[in-house]
Each structure stands twice: as structure tokens, then as C-alpha cells.
């Protein structure tokens, strides 16, 4: 008899737990439904979304590139984020305007998203949990903390999440000639990395312009002044035009290595000495 009573109590206990679970599920459903209909926090976020949804721009945010190395040593030398960014410099520079437009759109999204987030925080401060008493009339077993959690989840589900970052994935890899060995490593570049690439491209272009400018400073007048200063004589071998030497004005530190077209960095050399010097640099 005792075993039967225990069994019945056990069955009733299970049924009670099932009933409580069902009531809990129904309760949460009713709470969510009530939030969507009467939560001032939720309804005001919907209004905010209507205002901002057309301000955010759709942007492609995922890019994937493969950087194949022609030897294992090259692969080992190129396995770094810095090398991956240099690789992307060449790709992005070839289509710079398109990437600049992409960056502008993301920056615009970031600006509007910061404003949007500010208003969301303001709505949270002013309205989160305010509608608890209204919802409580329609459901049972609902604490204020439980309501606030469900309300926050409901608001989070309708929050706008525009593209405010990007992901450029660069796979650096090497495949052995026989195809037996495969080495690969992935590097991720985000929006901040893209801006750094823009800076690298700008610096490179400025450097190119600097070289062009320094070479433009080498006028016929400047050449004559240096030749005259050096007595129209090669500063290495001492030959002159009378000896059959073809004299040239040389940058002691080459322009390509940062040398300037200034008197102390210029010298007179014959063609042979100048070519010999270039071969050693």
C-alpha cells in the first residue's frame, strides 16, 4: 500500500512540474505579447527605429583574399599582419575610390549609430520597467526583475544593428611543388586597419611625389653650379672632359633612398664612376 501511495505522489509531483512548466511558458508568452502592446520602452524604441532605419546605409562588410607565396621561405617571411596589410595596400590602391566610398559609408553609419545608441540609453533610463504594473494585471508569477529582463530581451530583438565595421580576411598560403605540403594562415583586417592602409598608401604617394620633386630640382642651372664648384672634374677618378670623360652630377645619397637635391648632397662624377657607384648601392 505504501508503495502505491509513493507512486501516486510521484506521478502527482511530475504532473505538477509539467503544469508549472506549461504555465511558465504561457506566462512568458503573455508577457511578451503584453510588452509588444503596452510597454512604453518597447513602443518608443519602435518609434526610434522608424526614424533611424533609413539613415543607415547597406554596406558590404566581408572580403576575402588569397596571397599565394612561391616558396616556403617567402611564406615564412610573409606570415604577419603587417605583410597582409602591405599586400592589401596594392589591391586597395588599384581601386582606391571604391574603397574610400566604402569607408565613408561605414563612417556615416558609425556617426548615426552613436546617435541612435544615445537615444536608446535615454529611453532605457526613462521607460525601462515603467509598464510593469500594466503587464502584471494580465499575467501571474511575474516579478519586476523578471519583467525587466524579458522587456530588455524584446527591445534587443528589434534593435537596429547597421554595418559599423568590416572584415577583410587575407589567407597567406604556400603549396609545395608536389602538393604534399600545405601551409596557411589567416589574418583579419578591420575598419581601423583599413584606415591604416589608407595612411600607408598616402605616405607612399607622398614619398613618390617627394622623389619627383627632388628630381625636378635638378635643373641645368643647378648642374652647371655643381660642375663649376667641383672644377669640372670627377670627384672619384679626377678625370675631366679634356680626358674624354662624360661628366654627370650625382646624388651622393640617392633620391630613392631619401637624398635631397641640395649642394652638399651633389657631386660631379664621370659616367663610368657614376655607374660603378650605382652598382654598389
Long-range contacts (C-beta under 8 A, 24 or more apart in sequence): 23-140, 23-141, 24-141, 27-139, 27-140, 27-141, 27-142, 28-150, 30-138, 30-139, 31-135, 31-139, 31-142, 31-147, 31-150, 32-150, 32-154, 34-134, 34-135, 34-138, 34-139, 35-131, 35-135, 35-150, 35-151, 35-154, 36-154, 38-131, 38-134, 38-135, 39-127, 39-131, 39-135, 39-151, 39-154, 40-127, 40-130, 40-131, 41-123, 41-124, 41-127, 41-128, 41-129, 41-130, 41-131, 41-151, 41-155, 42-151, 42-154, 42-155, 42-158, 44-123, 44-127, 45-120, 45-123, 45-155, 45-158, 45-159, 46-158, 48-116, 48-119, 48-120, 48-123, 49-158, 49-159, 49-160, 52-112, 52-115, 52-116, 52-160, 53-160, 55-112, 56-109, 56-112, 56-113, 56-160, 56-162, 56-163, 57-105, 57-108, 57-109, 57-162, 57-163, 58-163, 59-102, 59-105, 59-106, 59-109, 59-163, 59-166, 60-102, 60-166, 61-106, 61-163, 61-165, 61-166, 61-167, 62-166, 62-167, 62-169, 63-166, 63-167, 63-168, 63-169, 64-168, 64-169, 64-171, 65-91, 65-168, 65-169, 65-170, 65-171, 66-170, 66-171, 66-173, 67-170, 67-171, 67-172, 67-173, 68-173, 68-174, 68-175, 69-172, 69-173, 69-174, 70-174, 71-174, 72-174, 72-176, 72-183, 74-174, 75-172, 75-173, 75-174, 75-183, 78-172, 79-172, 79-185, 80-187, 81-187, 81-189, 83-172, 84-170, 84-172, 84-187, 84-189, 85-189, 85-193, 85-196, 85-197, 85-200, 86-200, 87-170, 87-172, 88-168, 88-170, 88-189, 88-197, 89-197, 89-200, 89-201, 89-204, 92-194, 92-197, 92-198, 92-201, 93-201, 93-204, 96-201, 99-194, 99-198, 100-198, 102-166, 103-191, 103-194, 103-195, 103-198, 106-163, 106-164, 106-165, 106-166, 106-191, 109-162, 109-163, 109-164, 110-164, 112-162, 113-162, 113-164, 116-160, 120-159, 124-155, 128-152, 164-191, 165-190, 165-191, 166-190, 166-191, 166-194, 168-193, 168-194, 211-255, 211-256, 214-255, 214-259, 214-260, 214-261, 215-255, 215-261, 217-261, 218-249, 218-261, 222-249, 222-261, 222-266, 223-249, 225-263, 226-263, 226-266, 226-267, 226-268, 227-268, 229-263, 229-268, 230-267, 230-268, 232-268, 233-268, 234-268, 234-269, 234-270, 234-273, 235-267, 235-268, 235-269, 236-269, 236-270, 236-273, 236-277, 237-270, 237-272, 237-273, 239-270, 245-270, 245-271, 245-272, 246-270, 246-271, 247-271, 248-274, 250-274, 250-277, 254-281, 257-281
